[in-house]
Amino acid sequence: MLVNTGRFLLKPFLGKRQFQRVFEMMYRVSLAGMNVGEGGMPDKSGESWVLHFVRSRLLEYSDNPVVFDVGANVGQFALSVLNVFGPTVNLWSFEPCRSSFVLLQRHLSDRPNVTLINAAVGSTEGEVEMYSPAPASKLASLYDRSSTWDGAAREIVHVRTIDTYCAETAVRNIHFLKIDVEGHELEVLRGAHRMLQADAIDFIQFEFSAAHIDARVFLRDFYNLLKGRYELYRILQNGLANVGEYKPELELFKRATNYLAIRTRRSSAEENYSCVSSCRNEQT
C-alpha cells in the first residue's frame, strides 16, 4: 500500500531521464539503510549484535555451545566469539589458506577450547584450487575471480564436509554455524545435509556477496535450501529484518550482506531441556 502511494505521488518524476541521478542516489542510500553491502565492515556488519543475540538464546538450553567458524581467515570472528561466549564455548575454526592459517594458529593455538582445521569446507571431500589476491587475504576464494582481481595467487587446499567431519569427531549439534567463504557458502550448507535434516544446526550466519556472481549462486538457492526448517533474516547493525517470502528484488550483489537463518523446528537438546524444566515445575 505504501509503495503504491509513493509511486502515485512520484509519478511525474518516475522513469524520466532528468531525475535518474536523484533516484540512483536514493537507491544507494536505501541499500545502506537496509544494511545491504555493509557486511564486510565490522562497525556496520551487525555481527557483534548477532553474537550477543545467539548467546542469549542458547543460554536457555545449552551450557557448552558449539560454534563452527567456517572461513576463519586469521581469527577475527573467532576472537569475537570467545569474547562474547566466554570459556565455555567449544569453537572449531576452518581456514584453508596456508598464510592465513599460520596467523590463525598464532592468535588462537593457546586456547584449549578452540580446534583449528587447515581445510576448506564444501559439499564434497577432496582437493580444489584456491585463489587469493594477497597473502592472508579475507577475499581468498575457491572461485577464479579474475574479473575482480589481477594476478591472483593459487594453491591447492583440502576440502572437508560438515557431515563427515561431525561424524568423525562425534559433534552431534552445531549451535551456531558462521560461514564466510567468498561465494562457496551454499556448497558448505549442501555438505551439511545430514545435520540440517536432523535439525542439528540451530543458527546459521552466512554472507551473500559479489563473489556469488562468480559462483553463479542466487539468494533464492539459499532460500530454497533452508525453507521449511529456518526463518531467514537480513542482519542489521542492531537487529534483524525478516526476509519473508522470496522476491527477485532480494538478489543484491553489492559487496557483502550478512544473513541469519534461525531454525524453527525444535532439536532434541531443546526437547530434553523443555522436558526437564517441565518436570521440575511439576515437582515444585
N, C-alpha and C positions, 0 to 999 in steps of 0.2 A: 504494500500500500504506500509506504513512504517513498520507495523507489519510483513508483508511478507518479506520485505527486511531484517529485523532483524533476522527472522527465517533462511533465506538463509545464512546470514553472520555467524550466530552462529551454523549452522547445525552440524559441527564436535563436538560440545560440548553438544548438546541437548540430554536429556534422558540418559546421561552417569553417572554411579554411582560416579565416582571420582569428579564430578563437582556439586553434589547436595547441598553441604553446601554453595557454592557460590551462586547458584540460590535461595536457601532459604533466604540467607541474602539479595539478590537483591529484592526478593518478599516482605520481611518485610519493606525494605527501600521504595519500590514503594507504599505500602499501607500508610505509614506515609506521603509520598509526596502527596498522594491524600486526606489526612486528614481522612482516614478511621481508626476508632478506637480511635480518639482523642477527641470525643465529650464530654467526661466527664471531660476534663481538661480545666478550664476557660481561660487559656492563649493560648490554641490551638483550642478551640471548634468553634470559629468564631461567637459565639452568639452575642457578642458585635457589630461586624460589621453588623450582620443581623438587630439588633435593630435600628441602625442608618439608614440602608437602607430602612427598612419598614417605619420608621418615615418620611423619606424624600418623599416616595411615597404617604403616607397617607395625608401629608400636602396639596396635590393637591386637595383633596375633603373632608377632614374631620378635623374639628377643635377640636372635642372631641372624639378621638379614643377609641374604646372599646377593651380591651385586656383580654383574658381568659388565666390564668396560671394554667394549669391542671397538678397536681403533683408538688405543690409549695414547698414541704419539709419545710424548716424553713424560706424561703423568699429570698433566694439568687438571683434568677432570678427576682422576683418581685421588689427588690430594684434596680436592673439594669434598669428595665422598667421605674420606677419612675424617675431615674436619667436621662435617655435619653429622655423620652417623656414629662417630666415636670408635673406641677399640673393639666393640662387639660385632662390627660388620666383618663379613668374610668377602674379600674383594678379589676377583680374578681379572687381570688386565691382559688383553691380547694386542700385540703390536708386531707386525711382520717386518717392517723396515729395520735393517740392521743398525743404522746410525741412530735412529730414534730409540731402538731397544737398549742400546748402550746407555743412553741418558736416562731412560726409564729405570734401568737397574740402579743407576747411580742415585736416583731420587727415592726409590721405594724398596730396594733389596733388603733393607734392615727392618722392614715391617713384618712381624710374624703372621699377621692376618691377611697378607697380600700374596697372591700367587701370580707370577709373571710368565707369560707364554709368548715365545717368539714365533708367532704364526698369524696368518690372516684367518678370517672366518668366512665361510661361504656355504653353498648348497651341496658341494661335493668335496670329498677329501682328495688331496693331491698336491701338485705344484703348479704355480702360474707365474707369469711375468708381472712385475710391479714397476710403475713409472713414477718418477719424482722429479720436481723442478729444482730441488736443492736438498742437501743432507738434512735429515730430521725434519723435513717439511710437513706441516699439517695437511698439505694438499696432495700428498702421495696417494696414488690411486691404482687400482687394478685395471683401469681403462686408459688407453692411449689418448691423452687429451692434448694432442699436438696442435689442435686449433686454438688452445688456450696458452700453452707453454711453448718455449723454444728450447730445443736441446735437452729434453728430459733424460735423466739417468735411468737405467734399467737394472733390475736384479730379479733373480728367481726366489720366490718365497713359498713356504709350506702353507697349506690351507687345511684347516680343521672345520668340522661342522659342530654346531652346538649339541645336536642329538648324540653324536658319537662321543664327544668329549664328556658330556654329562653322564653317559652310560659308563664310560671308563673310570670316571672319578666319583661315581655314586652321588652326584649332585641331583637331588630329587626335585628341587624347586628353585627357580631364579626369581627373587623378589623384585629386582629392578634390573632390566636389561637396557643398557645405553649403547647405541650404535651410531658411530660417526666414521664412515669408511668411504667417503667421496664417491658415491654413486653405486656402491655394492650393497647397500642396506637391505634391499629386497632379497638378495641371494642369501644374506645372513639369516633372514626370517624363514626362507624356504628350507634352509638347513636345520631349522628348529621345529620341523613339522610335528614330530612326536611330542615334544614338550608343549607345543601350542595345543595340540589335540587333547593332551592330558590336563589342560588348564593349569600348567605348572610354571607359567611366567605371568607375574602379576601386573607389572608396569613396564612398558616399552617406550623408551625415548629414541626417536630416530631423526636424522637430518634429511631434508629434501632440498636439493640444490641444483645449481647449474651443471654439476657433474652428471646428473641424471639425463641430461641431453645426450652426452656421450654414451651413457649406459643404455639409452633407449628405454627408459623406465618412466612411467607416469604415476602421479599420486593415486590415480584410480587403481593401479596394481596393488598398492598398499591397502587401500580401502577394501578391495575385494578379498584380499587375503585375510584381513583381520575382522571383517564384518561378521556379526553373529556372536562373537566372543569378546569383542572390545568396543569401547566407545572412543572415538578419535577426537583429539583436541589440538588446536594450534597453541603453542606456548607463547605467553605474553611476558612482559617484564615482571608483572606482579600477579599473575593468574593464568587462567586458561580460557580459550574461546572454543566452544563446541563447534566442530566442523559440520555436524548434522548429515544430511543426505549428500551424496556426491553430486557435484556440479562441475561442468567443464572449466568454469572460470577459476577453479581451485588450482589449476595447473600453472603455477607461477614459479619460474626457474630463476628468480632473482637471487643471486649469491646463495645464501643458505637460510632455511627456515626450519625451526625445530618443532616436532610434533610429539605428543604424548598419547599413547594408547593405554587405556585403563580397562583391565579385564572386568567384564560384567558378570561372569559366572563364578561361583564360589569354589575355591580349591579345597582339597582335603584338609589342609592346615587350618583354614578358616572354619571349616565344618567342625573340626575337633575342638577348636577354641570356643566356638559357639556352644557346643555340647557341654564342655567343661564349665563354662560360665553359667549355663542354664542349670546344671546340676548343683553348682554352688549356691545359686539363688534359691533353688528349691529347698536346699538344706537349711538355709537361713530363714 
